[in-house]
Amino acid sequence: MNKNHTYDAIVVGSGMTGGWAAKELTEKGLETLVLERGRDVKHIEDYTTTFKAPWDFKYRQFISREEKEQYPIQSKKYNFGAGSKPFFVNDKEHPYSQPTDKPYRWFRGYQTGGRSLLWARGSYRFGDLDFEANLKDGVGIDWPIRYKDLAPWYDYVEKFIGVCGSIENIPHFPDGQFLPPFDLNYAEKLIKQRIESHYKDRKLIPNRAAHLTQVEPGQFKGRSQCQSRNMCHTGCPYGAYFSSNSSTLPAAYDTGKLTLKPHAIVVSIIYDEKQNKAIGVRVIDEKTHETTEYFARVIFLCASALASTGILLNSKTSRFPNGLGNSSGVLGHYLMDHHKSISAHGILEGYKDKIYNGYRPASVAIPRFRNVKRQEMDFLRGYAIWGGAMREGIDSSKPGIGHELKQSLTIPGPWKMKLSAYGESLPNYNNKVELDNEHNDQWGLPLLKITAEYGDNELKMRTDMKDQVRELLEVAGLKNIEVKEGPAIPGDAVHEMGTARMGRDPKTSFLNAYNQCHDISNIFVTDGSCMSSSGYMSPSLTYMALTARACDYAVKQMEKGAF
């Protein structure tokens, strides 16, 4: 064992959860190695497009047809463009397998910070409606935790990353430690009043997002208040939205106990069968293809659900022929993602004397209102609705000449409101990721093969989602309402989870209540693969809270000599 390659802890991945693991473990005194398979992106200095105006790009914010051919999957994400392209993987260089009749969209960012540079920043707490759902419905397995177990860790994470929002006292949509929310604009306030006066069970509220809307002196070290540029996906030079790069990794570096190695592709975990422990990891250098081994007492997998699961599947041994720690046989199964691509928009007539300033990087939310107090629908679980109102752009096609035309070109169009629905998906054994042993990548590693589709429950829910986005706009008095539905493609919501799920019984789950592998006690998995159900909202805040909690538990176990 090379002493120069030995640490107290190894963290695989530097994104949403990897950054948190790095911060927590180093602050608790552990010499920690973070392995990032992509390039190193340093906060501010490597945000090469963040101060570019649209006209500074060759094709404004668009990319050429030739470039798009290199990004057939990534280019389908709403925030992919010339400014954000450096933070997305090249699909041609990083392929994966999928059945032709069951497409899956795997959006990725291989660099320090991972997709924390690209996320939509929605930050929501799961409540007991979510944690108790599997047990109540008899679908999947019971979560081994409840809201009370995670509530103090939600507090802890929110205070550090900065989450803006409003106190609403909605039991199944728990409030948190909030900064002031982005204010609703005039049209949203009017629509809110109309919707809430019509329904007793629905609220339209400011969205909860990981943005600094207010910063006191000495608070949020190295970060400053949001400037409402809405250019988040080019990298925020102000650190106004949470990313690993601006927040958790700098905190870890401040301890002097962090070592970060970029271009380090983790191949497998090294397992000592006599000790029944993981003792390290094998790594291929992305550039040189050389193999190196690193060693540690504890290993945290935070590479994203599919990537972490792939590492475990590729770490099979004689004792665990179907993947390391996989005595239950569930590893790789029960892949979930939210379903989306249902929206409606309409015109709010009048109020053309009302306008707003800036480009608020936020939206409004209508929390779940189906199947909350009782099972009322022909589908299980529920969905939420997100959206916002804005003035349409200037109509440059107007006829006219002279002063009258010039004046008309300074007036924005009418108010337009858009609502989009996101729904929960149920855990399904047949939705899975596995190794494609017939096809390897450029480093000789088997590709991941992803097989997933939505079931009858999701399809029934989508019918109601379409009806309700229309009805809400009708109730709000909008005109010219149009409802749109795109294809329901798993992965499209970028919330892949569930492939190494938590549970109470080692026979039916991979992890225990502390994200610790049932079979091998010094392996922890805290990214989306740990989820036992998907809920209906962005799970990122839950990932971070689970990671902080798991780190606290792991260090206490190490102090007791457990591993």
N, C-alpha and C positions, 0 to 999 in steps of 0.2 A: 504494500500500500504506500503510494507516494505521499510523503508528508506535506509536500508543497501543493498537493491536490486534495487535501483533507480539510474539511470545515465542520462546524457544528450542525449546520443545516444547509440543504440544497433546495432551492425553489425553481421549479421549471415553469418559465413564462414570466413576463414582466408587465402584463396588462392589468386589467381591473383587479383581479384577485392576487396576481403575482406581486404587484406593487404593495398591496396591503400586507401580504405575508412577509415581504422584505422589511417593511417598516416595523411590524410587530416583533418579528424575531430579532432584528438587530437592536431595537430599543430594549429588549429583554436580555441583552448581553450576548447573543449568539453570533459567532462569526458565520456569516451567511453568504452563500454563492447563489447568484441569480443567473440562470442560463436562458438566453434569448436567441431563438433560432434565426432571427433577422438582423438587420443592421442596427447600430446604436443611433437613436435620435435624441439629441439633447434639447432640453426645453429652450425655446426661443431661437437659439442659433441655427437649428436645423428645420425651422418652419420656413422653408425657402419661398413659399408663395403667399404668406400671410399678409404682406403689405402690397400685393399686386392688385391693381384695378383690372376689371374685365378686359379693357382694351390693351393691357400689357401682355395678354396671351395671344398667340398666333391666331387662334380661332375663338377669341373671347374666352368663355368658360367651357367651350365644347372641345372635344378631341377629334382627331381625324379618323376617317374610316379605317385606315391602316392600323392606327393605335387601338381602336376599339376591337379589332380582331384579336388582339392579345388579351383582351379583358371581356370575353363573352359573358361571364357570370358577374364579375364585379361591376361592370358597367350598367347592370340592371338595378343597382342600389340607388336610392333617390339622391344621395349626396355625392355620388361619383362624378367627377368632372376634372377639368384641367388643374384646378387648384388643389384638389384632394387626392389626385391620382398617385402621388408619391407614397401615400399611406395604404394603398391597396396592393395585393399581390398580383402578379402577372399570371393569369390562369394557364397560359400555355406552358409556363415554367413550373407550375405547381398543380398538376392535374389530380383528379380523383375519379373514382368509378361510380356509376349510377345506372340503374336499369333505364332503358330508353322510354319505357311507358310510365316511369315514376321519377320525374325530375326532382332534383334537390339543389337548392341554391346555397352554396357554402361561401359566405362572405368572410374575407380574412385580411388581416394586416400584419405582416411579418416585420416588426421593428420594435424597439423599446417603446413600451406603452401599448403595443398591440392595438386593439380596437377601442381602447379608452380615448384615443385621438379621434375616433369616428362615431362614437355613440350619440344617440339622440338626447341623452342626459336625463331622461325620465327617471325619477327616484321615488319609489313607492314601497311602503311596508306591506308585507303579507299579513293578514289577520287570521284569526282562528277560523273564519269562513273558508280560508284556503288550506290551513294546516289540518283541519278536521274533515276536509272534503272526501278524501279517499276512504276513510273509515266509514263515514256517513253513507256514501254512495255504494260502497262495496266494489270500487274500481281501483286497481293498483294496490299498494300497501300503505298502511298507516304511517304518517310521518312520526319519527321518534321524538319530535319536539313540538311545542306549542308556542303561541305568541309570547307568553310570559318568559319563556327561555331566551328569546331573541330580542325582546324589547330593549333591555339595557345596552345591547350591542348595536341596535339601530341608533339609539341615542348617541353612542360613542362615535359611530361612523359619521352620522349627520353633522355633529359638531365639528369634526375635522375637515370634512370635504366641503361643507357649506351647501345646504339645500334650501331653496326658496319655496314658499308655499303658504297656504292659509289654513287656519284652524277651522275645521268644519264639523267636528263631532259626529262623523259618520262611523258607526261602530265597525263596519266591515272594511273601512278604508282608513286605517289608523292615522291619526295626526302624529307629527314628529317635532323635532327641534328645528324650527324653521326661521330662515331669514325672511324679510318681507317679500311677497310675491311680485312678479311683474304684473302691473295693473291691467285690468281688462280695458279694452278700448270702448268707445261710445257704443258701437253696434253690439258688441258682446254683452255689455251691461244691459242693454235693452232686451236682447234675446234671452239673457239669463232671467230677467224679470218675467217675461212672457212664459218661458218654459216652467219655472218654479211655481208660478201662480196656477198653472194648469195641472201639474203633477204633484202629488204628495210625496212620491218616492224618488224624485230625481233632483239633482243639483248640478248646475253648471258652475264650475269653480276654476280659478287659475291653476294651471298645471304645476306639478311639483317637479322641480328640476335642479340638478347639481350646478347651479350658477350662483356666483357671489353678487347679490343685488345691493349689499351693504357691507362695508368693511370698516371695523373700528381699528384704531391705531394698535399695532402689535398683533392683530388677529390675522390668521391665515398667512403665515410667513411666506414672503416672496410672491404673494398673489394680490391682485387688486380687483376692483369692481368691474362688472361687465359694462362694456361700452356700447352695447346694442348694435354691433356691426353685422351680426348674424353671418359671420365668416368662420364659425367654429371649426369646420372640418378642414381648414387649412392649417390648424394649430393655433391656439390662442396665445399671443405673446404676453397678455396680461395675466394669464393663469386664472381667468375669471370662471371658466368651467373646470370641473374636476377631470383630471387625467393623471395617470401614474407619473408622467413626466414632470408635471408642475407641482405635485403634491406629495404622494407617498414615497416615491423614490428619492427626492431631495431630503426628506426626513430620514430615510434610511442611510443615505450618504453622510448626513450630519453626525451619525454615531461613530463613524470611522470603522464600522464592522461589515460594510457591504462590499462585495466584489461582484461586478456584473460583467459577464462574458457574452458579447454578441456573436452572431454567426455560429452559434453552438446548437446543432440539431441533436436533441436527445433521442437516441435509438432505443434504449431499453434501460430498465432498472436492474442493477446487480443484486442478486438474491443469494443469501447464505442459508442453505437448507438446514444446517446443523443448528444455527442460532434462530432459525425462522425469522430472519430480519432482512430488510433491505440495507445494503451497506454502501451503495453508491449508484452512479449512473454511467452509462457509456454514451459518448458524444462524438458526432462526426462534425468536423469543421466544414462549414458551408462552402468555404473558398478552396481549401486544400484537400478536402476529403479525408484528412487524417483522423484517426480515432484516438480519443483520450478518455481516461476514466477518472472520475471525481468521486470522493468518498465523504460520507457524513453520517451523523447519528439519526437524523430525521429527514424525511423527504416530503416536500409539499408539491403536488401536481396542480398547476394553475395555468395550463397551456391552452385552455378552452375545452369544452366538453368533448368534441370529436378528437382533438389532438391528444389530450390526456388519456382518453380511452384507447386510442391507437397505440400509445406507448405501453400501456398495461397489456394489451393484447399481444404486442410484439415482445413482451418480456416473459413469455411462457417458459416453464421449466418442467422437469419430470413430475414434480408434485402438482404443478398447476399447468397442465397441458393446454388449457383453453384460455390462458391469460393469467398473469400474476395476481394472486389473491382471489381467484374466481371460482372458489369451491361452490358457490351458489349457482353459477351458470347464467347470472343476469347481466354480466358485464357486456356492454355494447347494445343491449336491448332497451326497450322503452324510451326510445328517442322521441322528444317532443319539441314542438315549436308552436308559437301562436299562429292563428290564421287571420289573414287580413285581406286587403285589396277590395274592400267594400266601402264606398263613400257616396256622399250626396252633396250637392251644392245648390245654392239658390241666391237670388238677388233680394236685398233689403231695399225697398224703394224709399226714396227721400233721404233726408239727413245729409245732403251733399255739402252742407256748411261745416260738417264735423270731419276731423282728420286726426292723425296721430304723428308723433315724431319718432324717428329712428326705425330700426329693423329689429324689433323685439325677438330674441331667439327663444320663444316660448309659445305655448298654445293654451287652450282651455281643455278641461276634462269634464266628462259626465261619468262618474264612477258607476260600477255595476249596479243594475236595478232588477235583473232577472234572477229568480230562484234564490233570493236572499233570505227571507224569513220562512219560506216554505217552497217545496217543489211545485211550481206552477206551470212549467212549460213541458213540451214533449222532448226536451233535451236536458242533459245534466249541465251543471255549472253555468257560466255566463260570460259576459263581455263588457267592455267599457267603450266609450266613444271619446275621441280626441278631435280637436279642430281649432278653428279660429276664423275671425272676420278681418277683412282688409278691403281697402279701396282698390278697384281694378285699375290697371295701368292706363296711361294716356292713350287715347285712340288716335293714332297718327294717320288713319285712313279717312278722316273727316274731310268732306269737300269744303272748298272756300278759298279765299285769297285775302291778302293784306292783313290789316290790324285785327279784324274779327277772327281770322284763322289763327293768328299767333296767340290771341287771348285764349281761344278754345283749347290750344295745345298745352296750356299750363294747368288745366283742370283735370284731376283724376276722374276715373270712371265711377260707377255706382259701387255701393257696398256689396261685397260677396261673402257669403258664409259657407264654409266647407266643414263637414263632419266625416270622420273615418272611424270604423269599428275594428277593434281587435278582440279576438275571442280565445278562450281557453281550449286546449286540446287534451284529450285523455291519454294516459299512458297505455301503450299497446306493445305487447311483446314483439310483434312482427316488424315494428319500426325500429331499425337497428343500424349500427355501423360495425363493419367487420374488416378484416384484412383481405385485400385482393391479392392472393398469392400467385396470380398469373401475370401481374403487371407491376413493375417497379418504377420508382422515381429515379432521378438522375444521380441519387446517392446510393442506389441499390436497395432501397427500402420498399416494402410492399405498399402500394397505394391503399388508401382507405376506400371501401365500397359502402355507399350510403343508400339504404332502401327505406323509403318512408312515404306514406300517403295519409290523407285525412279520412276519417271514418264517417259512419252515418250520423253520429252525434254532432260532429262539426258541421256537416252539411245541413242538418236541421237547424242548427244555430244560425247559420249564414242566411237562411230564409228570413228569420226574425230580424237579424241585423239589417238587412235591406229594408224591411218594412219600417223599422224604427228610425233609421237615419232620415228617411223621407218624412215620417210622421212628426219628428221633432222640428224639422224645418217648416212644415205646414203649421204646426202649433205656434211657431215663432212668427208667422205671418209673411214668410218669404215667398217670392214668386219665381216662375221659370225654373222650378226644381228639377234637377236631373240626378238620377241614381246610376252609379257605375259599379260594375263588378268585374274584377280581373280574375285570372286563374288562381286557384288556391294551391300554391306551391310551397311545400315544407322548406324551411330555411329562409324564406323571404322576409320574415320578421327579425332575423338575426338573433334569435333567442334559443339556440339549440341547447338542450338540456336532457338530463335523466338517464344517461347511459352507465352511470356507476352510482345508483341511487342509495340514499340513506334509508335505514329501516331498523326495526327492533329485532328482527329475526335474521341471523346470519345465513339461514337457508334460503331467504328470499330477497336479500339485499347485499350490497357490497360494502357499505359504510355504516358506522353506528351514529349515535346522536351528536358526536363531536367530529364528524367527517373523517373518522379514523377507520382504516380498513379492518374489517372483522378478522381476517386471516393473518394479516401482518401488521403489527401494532405501530410500527414507526413510519407507515405510509399514510399521508393525509391527502384528500382530494377535495378542493374547495371551490372549484369553478362550477359551471353549469351542469356538469355531469352528475353532481350530487343530488339534484332535485328529485323529489318523489312525486311531485305534481307540478304543473306549469303555472297555476294561477292565470290571471287574465291581463296582468300588467307587466311592464318591464321588470325582470328579476334581478337587475344589476345590484341594487342596494342590498338585496337579500344575500347575494353572493359575497359582498364585502363584509356584511355583518357576520355571516357564517365563518368567513376566513379569520376575522379578528378573534372570534370566539374559539375557533379551533387552535389558533396559535397560543392563546392563553392556556388552553387545556394541555397542549403538547409540551410547553415549557414546564408546566407544573409536574407533568408525568416524568419529564427528563430529570427534574430536580429530585424526584423520588427514586430515580434509577430504574425506571420501567423500561427504558431503551436508551 
